[in-house]
Amino acid sequence: MEKIHQLVIVGAGPAGIATAVESYLQGIHDIVLLEKDTEHNSTIRKYYKENKRVDLEWKGQKVELNGRIHFIDGTKETTLDFFDEILDSHEVELQTQVEVQSIEKKDGYFEVHMAGKSLRAKNVVVTIGRMGKPNKPSYKIPPSIRKKVNYTLDDCQDGEKVLIVGGGDSAVEYAVDLSEKNDVAICYRRATFRRANPTNQQNIANAIAHNEVRPILNVNILGLEDDNSKVKVLFEDREAETFDRVIYAIGGTTPSAFLASSGIQEKDGKPVHDEHYETNVKGLFVAGDITQESGGSIALGLNHGYDIARYIQGS
């Protein structure tokens, strides 16, 4: 008979790793951690530039860590090294390049379905984030300029004229980072950057004051056109303008289809769960960014993992 694991965790970001390590420390030693990318913490790897700060707290939240993972502020590189170390020092089976398609509740266990195989588990924790599937604009992007329309900084080149679209932390950070070597404008449909944390609000204000970033505020974008292989942006109530590249940083989406296929109910765009992060399906938990109004708090993700581990071991 196929083995039934004590715990399977979907998503190897901070919350997923914390759930695995805290569960191990609670005495649960049959743990499988599943990650669809090639390595853990794919969001930090993809969306953070080299040496970018990674903070424990997010948007000024003051969160006391409850568990035994003592994370401190650092950079992209030190954060990845930290999670490498704690994974290496605890017996957690990490499987990469496996994408979970659905989770099915059986009689006394779960079947975690992936392409070509499945795993059985007594308990399952879903820690997939929002940024893995970024929001995209509602208007169509002409195929001829799709390579010039991005959602990360990966393809940016020095000296480009770039438009950043969005008003949250990622948009502001992209604009400030790129302004050192590029001609950067930032377009946001509101008049201020109140969604960003206080540090980023100050940084973008300074960049605008020193003419390092050009603001295009209170403006909606109607669509994009090809202008000799460059991106012509059609604004509402404003003259169109052409850019070498446009980067959308307008947040990520809750993976509603995946949650529904696993029987997890949603309310107001978030999965329903109790104080132990257990969903309406007994034994099926959620943790990390997916439970939050806006993702990003490593501290909350670590605490979710600790709370879930204690609850599973005590139940």
N, C-alpha and C positions, 0 to 999 in steps of 0.2 A: 504494500500500500504506500502511496506517495506520502512523503513526510509532511506533517503539519507544523510549520514554524511557529514559535511563540509570538513573534512580532515581525511584520513586514512594513517598511516605511517607504513611501513614495515621494521622492525628491530629496536630493542631497545638498541642500543649502544649510544655513545656520540652524534653522528649526529642525530639519531632518537629522542632521548630525547630532544636535543636542538631544533629541529624543532617543537616538541610538545609544549614545554614550551614557546618558543618565539612566536609561533602562538597564544597560550593562552593569552600572554601579549599584543598581537596585537588586541585582541578582538574576536578571533575565539574560541568558547567554546564548540564545538561539535567535539571532537578529539578522535580517537581510535588509540592506539599504539599496534602493533602486534609483538610478539616475539616467535620464534619457540622453544626456550629453556624454562627452568622453571623460570628463572629470567632475568632481564635486564643485559646488559653488559657481555654476556656470554664469549666473547673473553678474557676480562680481568680476569674473574673468572677461565677460563680453562688454559690460556697460561702464566699467571703471578704467580710466586711463592709468598708465604707469605712475606709481607713487601717489595716486589719489588717496585722500584721507578716507578711512572707514571708521566711523564712530559707533560706539556702543549705543548712544542715545540718538534719537531721531526727532527732528522738529521740536527740540527743547524738552522732550519728554524726560522726566526723571524717573528712572526705573531701577529699583534695587534687584540685583541678581539673587535668585533664591537657591539655585542649584550649585553644583560643584565644578562647573566650567567657568573659569575666571578670565573672561575676555576683557581686553582693554583696548582703548583707541589705538589705531595704527594706520598703516598704509595698505593698499591692495596687496602688496607682496607679503607683508608680515601677517596679514589676516589669513591668506591662503596657506602660509607656512604653519600658522597656529592650528588650523583645522586639519592639515596633513598630520601634524604631530599627535593630536588627540585621537584621530582615527587609527594611526599606527599603534598607539599604546593601549588600545582596547580591542577586544575580539568582536569586530563588526564586519560582516561580509558585505562588501560594496560591489554591486554589479552595475557597470556603466553601459551606455548605449542600448538601453532597454526602455522602451516607452510603454507605459501602462495604458491600456485602452479602456478597461472597466474593472470594477470590483463587484463580485457577485457573492451575496450572502447565502451560504448553504446551511445544512443542519449542524450547527455547532462550530462552523469554521467559515473562512472566506476563501474564494478563489480569485486571485489577482491575475487578470488576463493580460498577456503581452503578445506581440506578434510571434506566433509559432510556439508559444509555451505558456504555462501558467504556474503559479506558486500557490500553495495552501498556507493559510495562517490563522491563528487563533484571534489575533488582533491586527488591525491595519491602521496606520496613521498617514494621512495625506498632507504633505507639506509643500505642495507645488505653489509657486508664487504667481504674481500677476505679470511681472515684467517679461516672463518668458514668451508671452504673446502680446506684443505691443499693440495699442490701439492704432488704427489707421484712419485716414480721412474718409469721409463719406463719398467724395467725388472721385471719379476715375483718374488714374495716372496714365498718361500716354505711354505705351510700351517703349517708344524710342528714347525716353528720358528716365526710365525706371532705375537705371544704375546711378543716376544723379539724385535720386530721392531715397533717403536712408532713414534708419531708426536708431543708429548708433554712430559713433565717430570713427569706426573702423576704416572707412574708405576715404576719409578726408585727406586732402593734400594741402601743404603750406601754400599760402598766397591766393587761396580761392576766396571768392565772394560767396558767403554762406548765409542762408536764412535759417534760423532756428524757430520752430513753431511750438509754442507751449508756454506755460507760465508757472510750472512747478519746479521742484528742486533739480530734476534732471535737465530741464530746458535751460535754467539759469546757469547751472554748472557747465553745460556744453558751451553756452555762449561765452562765458568768462574764460574757460580754458582755450577755446579756439581764437579768442581775440588777440592773443599774443602774436600769432603769425598769420592771421587772416582778417579780411574785411567782413565783419559780422553784424547782422541785424537780427533782432528777436521780435517775433510777431506773437501777440497774445490778444485774445478776444476781450479781455477785461483791461481796466485802466491801471491796475497795480498788480504786483507779484505777491499777493497776500497768501497764496498757497505755499509759497516757499518758506523754509525755516528762516529764523532771524539772521543767521550768518549769511545765507545766500541772498536774502533781501539786501543786506548791507553791501555785499560784493557786487551785485548787479547795479545798485545805485551808484557805487563808486565808478564802475566801468562806464556807465552812461554819462556821469558827470565829467569824466575825463575823455569823452568821445571815443572810447575804445569799443563800445557796443552801441549800435543805433536802435532805439526803441520804435516799434510800430505797434502802438497800443490802441485798445478799443476798436480793433479792426478784425473783420472776418475775412477768410480766404474763400473765394468762390470756385476756384479750380486752378489747374496747371496746364500749360501748353508748351510745346517744343518750340524753342527759339534758336535755330541753328545749333542744335544739340545742347543748348543750355535750357534752364528751367525758367519759363515765364510765369510769374505768379499773378493771378487775377484777384485783386482785392475788391472788397465792397466799399463803395464811396471813396475810392482812392485809385490813383493811376497805377497801372500794372508796372511791374519791375522784374528784371531778369537777373537770375543768380546762377553761379556755377553749380551750386548744390543746395538742396533743401533737406533739412533734418527735422523729422517729427519727433517730439518728445512729449506726447500727450497721454502718457500713462499706459497702464496695462489693463487687461480684462480678466474678470473672474471666469474660469473655464466651466461655464454653466453646463455645457453638453456632457462633459466628463462627470461632473457631480450628479447630474440627473441619471446618467447611465449606471451610476453606482448606488442610486437610491437615496442620495443625500438631498434634503430639502434646502431651499434657499429663501431668504427674506431680505429685501432691500439690497440685493446684489451680493449678499454674503451667505455662506453656508450656516445653517442653524446648528447650534451646539449648546451644551450646558456648561456649568462652571468647570467641568473637567475636560472640556473640549471634545466631549463625545457627541456625535451627531444623533439624529433620530434613529440611525441604525446602530444597535448596541454592538460595541466592540470596534466600531469604525470612528476614528477621530480625525480632527483637522487641527493644523497648527501653523503658525508663522503668518506671512503676508496675506494669505488667502482669507484670514479671519479679520483683517484690519481694514479700516476705512481707506487708508492709504498705506501702502507697504513701506518697508525700509527699516523697521526697528529690530535690530539684532537682539537687543536686550529682551524684548517681548518674546521673540522666537525662542530664545534660550529658556526663558521661564515656562513657556508652553511645553517644551520638551520635558522639563523637570516635573511639572504638574502631571502630565500624562503618564510618565514613567512611574511615579508614586502611586497613581490611581490604579494603573494596570496591575502592578505588583501587589497592591493591597486588596484587589477585588477577587 
